[in-house]
Amino acid sequence: MKWAQNKGCAWYDLWGVPDESLETLERDFTSRQDGLWGVYRFKRGFGGKLVRSIGAWDRVYIPSLYRIYRWMNTLLRK
């Protein structure tokens, strides 16, 4: 994080919190243990802000290697 800041990064997406409203997140973060609640507690300690987005996307630079990666991922999930 310090390296990124030194390189001029103004924000960093730590990605992923429970899919709940901000009110629910704040109300339940100390009592819930399931899913991503522990991740939310950890991230909350940084004092950031909740930002919603449409989701993660892969940026493919080498399509042939990406196809191999997707194929291997499919095999490992079986």
Secondary structure, 3 states (H helix, E strand, C coil): CHHHHHCCCCCCCCCCCCCCCHHHHHHHCCCCCCCCHHHHHHHHCCCCCCCCCCCCCCCCCCHHHHHHHHHHHHHHHC
